[in-house]
Structure formats: structure tokens, C-alpha cells
Amino acid sequence: MNGKRKVTTENLIRLAGLFAILAGILYIGIQIFHPEDNLSSVNTNLWVIVASLTIAMSIFSLIGILGIYITQAEETGWLGLVGFVTFSLFWLVSMSFSFTEAFVLPLLTNDAPNFVNGILGIFGGTKSEVELGIFPTLAPFAGGLYMLGGILLGIATLRAGVFPRILGVLLAFSAVVTLAAAIIPHPFDRILAIPMGIAFIWLGSILFSGHERSNGK
């Protein structure tokens, strides 16, 4: 028994921090390497790889956010809980889009190209020629979850003082700045994801190091 490592809360929190770091790195990297949103790109290996990495990023984000919330759950109260749940729901919805992009759209480029173009056009603001089901409604709903969840969790983190308060500001700002997507044309709006990626990496690094208590600094 002495040679076995014990699974402790501290170790789990540090692991969550590692996942948050990975999520942040992927979030930034995906914006850089994401192929163009057109029919020809969907059949490429790069498209499938990026979409698959986006699924992994969503999973890592969920684990990382859980660690961030648990670390300050008592201090953040109901505001933190609502922010955590709302933000987590975004990543779950995001995962459904990424799964569709990775494993469904490549199979439909020949038989249903208009459907594929319609899905791709959701984020580019292009009107679809065919019925897309729940996806056109789900996309803005997910955007609302991202913004609201990020703002609430950011404010709760700022007020709690467990992490450096600047990180609460950064988290909330990273969510609010997505409003600029209304004036920045796609795909240049992908740059708006970078602040959130930095926030994840920073928060995750603190969790992984075990130095999350900041005394309000």
C-alpha cells in the first residue's frame, strides 16, 4: 500500500488544472489552424482533425471549469454555481456541433451539399437554402450561454478572491468581447476566442501549481 499513490482532492484539482491548460492551448490553436468554412474543406483531413480536437477541447474545458468552480465554490455562492452550470452547458452544446462537423458533414458533401453549406453558413451569417432543423436556433442559444456563463463565472471569481482578481476580469471580458463578432466578419472573428484561451491557461496553471489562494490580489 505504501508504494501506491493516493487519489486526493488536491491531485484531482491539479489534474483539472492541466485539462484547463490543454483546453486553452487548443482553443487558441484551433483558431489559427481552422480551415476555411467551405464545402471543399469539409472533405480534408485537416477539417476532421480540427473538428475532433474541438471535441477534445470541449471535454477538457468541462473538466477544467469544474476544477475552477470547485476550488472557489464556497466563496462564489449561487452566482458561481449559475455561472458554472451555464458555461458548462455551452461546452456541451459546442460538442454537438463539433461532432456533427467531424463525423456527419464529411459524409454528406456529395449527397446533401446544400445541407453542409447551410451548416457552415450558420457561423458565417449565410442563409441556408434547405431546412437545418434545430441547428440555426441552437447556435445563438449556445452563444448566449457562452457569454452569460463567462460573465457570471468571471464576476463570481472576481468577488471570491480565491484566484487573482484580474482573472475574474479577464474571464468576464473574454465572454463580453464576443459581441464584437457582430461587426468583425467571419472568419476574422475567431481572434475573439484568444482571450478566453489565455484565461483558461492562466487559471489552469494556478490550479496545477496548487497556489490558487490569492488573498484578493
C-alpha positions in Angstrom: 0.0 0.0 0.0 2.9 2.4 0.7 4.0 2.2 -2.9 0.6 3.2 -4.3 -0.4 6.8 -5.0 -3.5 8.0 -3.2 -6.2 9.8 -5.2 -6.7 13.1 -3.3 -8.8 16.1 -3.9 -5.7 18.1 -4.4 -4.5 15.8 -7.1 -7.8 15.9 -8.8 -7.8 19.7 -8.7 -4.3 19.8 -10.2 -5.5 17.4 -12.9 -8.4 19.7 -13.7 -5.9 22.5 -14.0 -3.9 20.5 -16.5 -7.0 20.0 -18.6 -7.8 23.7 -18.4 -4.3 24.5 -19.7 -4.8 22.0 -22.6 -8.2 23.4 -23.3 -6.8 26.9 -23.5 -3.9 25.9 -25.8 -6.3 24.0 -28.1 -8.8 26.9 -28.1 -6.1 29.3 -29.4 -4.5 26.8 -31.7 -7.8 25.8 -33.4 -8.5 29.4 -34.3 -5.1 29.5 -36.1 -5.3 26.3 -38.0 -9.1 26.1 -38.7 -9.6 25.5 -42.4 -12.0 27.7 -44.4 -15.7 27.1 -43.9 -16.5 25.8 -47.3 -17.6 22.6 -48.9 -14.1 21.6 -50.3 -12.6 21.9 -46.8 -15.0 19.5 -45.2 -13.5 16.6 -47.1 -10.0 17.3 -45.9 -8.0 15.5 -43.2 -7.3 18.9 -41.6 -11.1 19.6 -41.2 -11.6 16.3 -39.4 -8.6 16.7 -37.2 -9.6 20.3 -36.2 -13.2 19.3 -35.5 -12.0 16.2 -33.5 -9.6 18.4 -31.5 -12.5 20.8 -30.9 -14.5 17.9 -29.3 -11.5 17.2 -27.1 -11.2 20.9 -26.2 -14.8 21.0 -25.1 -14.3 17.9 -22.9 -11.1 19.4 -21.4 -12.9 22.7 -20.8 -15.7 21.0 -18.9 -13.2 19.3 -16.6 -11.2 22.5 -16.2 -14.2 24.6 -15.4 -15.3 22.0 -12.9 -11.9 22.3 -11.1 -12.1 26.1 -11.2 -15.6 26.2 -9.7 -15.0 23.6 -7.0 -11.9 25.4 -5.9 -14.0 28.5 -5.1 -17.5 27.0 -4.7 -18.0 28.2 -1.2 -16.8 31.7 -1.9 -18.7 32.2 -5.1 -22.1 31.1 -3.8 -25.1 30.9 -6.1 -23.6 33.3 -8.6 -20.7 31.0 -9.2 -23.0 27.9 -9.4 -25.2 29.5 -12.0 -22.2 30.7 -14.0 -20.6 27.3 -13.8 -23.7 25.5 -15.0 -24.4 28.0 -17.8 -20.8 28.0 -19.0 -20.7 24.2 -18.9 -23.9 23.9 -20.9 -22.2 25.9 -23.7 -19.4 23.4 -24.0 -21.9 20.6 -24.1 -23.8 22.3 -27.0 -20.5 23.1 -28.7 -19.5 19.5 -28.5 -22.7 18.5 -30.5 -21.7 21.0 -33.3 -18.1 19.7 -33.4 -19.3 16.1 -33.5 -21.5 17.0 -36.5 -18.6 18.7 -38.2 -16.2 15.9 -37.6 -18.3 12.8 -38.3 -21.5 13.8 -40.1 -20.8 16.7 -42.6 -17.9 14.8 -44.4 -20.4 12.0 -45.2 -22.9 14.4 -46.8 -20.8 16.6 -49.1 -21.8 14.6 -52.1 -25.4 13.6 -51.3 -26.5 16.8 -49.5 -24.1 19.6 -50.3 -26.8 22.3 -49.6 -27.2 21.0 -46.1 -23.5 21.1 -45.5 -23.3 24.6 -46.9 -26.2 25.6 -44.7 -24.5 24.3 -41.5 -21.3 26.1 -42.5 -23.2 29.3 -43.1 -24.7 29.4 -39.7 -21.5 31.0 -38.3 -20.7 33.0 -41.4 -24.2 34.6 -41.4 -25.2 33.0 -44.7 -28.8 32.0 -45.2 -29.4 28.3 -45.8 -31.3 27.0 -48.9 -32.5 24.0 -47.0 -34.1 23.1 -43.7 -31.4 22.7 -41.0 -33.6 21.5 -38.1 -32.6 22.8 -34.6 -29.1 24.0 -35.6 -29.9 27.6 -36.5 -31.7 28.0 -33.2 -29.0 26.2 -31.2 -26.2 28.3 -32.4 -27.3 31.7 -31.0 -28.5 29.8 -27.9 -25.0 28.5 -27.4 -23.6 32.0 -27.9 -25.9 33.3 -25.2 -24.7 30.5 -22.8 -21.1 31.3 -23.6 -21.5 35.0 -22.9 -23.7 34.7 -19.8 -21.8 31.8 -18.3 -18.5 33.5 -18.8 -19.7 36.8 -17.4 -21.3 35.3 -14.3 -18.4 33.0 -13.6 -16.0 35.8 -14.1 -17.8 38.2 -11.8 -18.1 35.4 -9.2 -14.3 34.7 -9.5 -13.6 38.4 -9.1 -15.7 38.7 -6.0 -14.4 35.4 -4.4 -10.8 36.4 -4.3 -9.6 32.8 -4.4 -7.8 33.4 -7.7 -6.1 36.7 -8.6 -8.9 39.2 -9.3 -7.5 40.1 -12.7 -8.5 36.6 -13.8 -12.2 37.2 -12.9 -12.0 40.4 -15.0 -10.3 38.5 -17.9 -12.9 35.7 -17.8 -15.8 38.2 -17.9 -14.1 40.3 -20.6 -13.4 37.2 -22.7 -17.1 36.5 -22.7 -18.3 40.1 -23.4 -15.8 40.6 -26.2 -17.7 38.1 -28.3 -20.2 40.8 -29.0 -17.7 42.2 -31.4 -18.4 39.3 -33.7 -21.4 41.4 -34.9 -19.0 43.8 -36.6 -16.0 41.6 -37.3 -16.6 39.5 -40.4 -16.1 35.7 -40.2 -13.5 34.1 -40.1 -11.6 37.1 -38.6 -13.9 36.9 -35.6 -12.0 33.8 -34.5 -9.5 36.1 -32.9 -12.1 36.9 -30.2 -11.5 33.4 -28.7 -7.9 34.1 -27.8 -8.6 36.0 -24.5 -10.7 33.0 -23.3 -7.9 30.7 -24.2 -5.4 32.8 -22.2 -7.8 32.9 -19.3 -8.1 29.0 -19.3 -4.3 28.6 -19.5 -3.7 31.1 -16.6 -6.4 29.7 -14.4 -5.3 26.1 -15.2 -1.7 27.0 -14.4 -2.7 28.3 -10.9 -4.7 25.2 -10.2 -1.9 22.9 -11.4 0.6 24.7 -9.2 -1.7 24.5 -6.2 -1.3 28.2 -5.5 -4.9 29.3 -6.1 -5.4 31.2 -2.9 -4.5 34.8 -3.8 -5.7 36.8 -0.8 -7.6 39.1 -3.1 -4.5 40.3 -5.0 
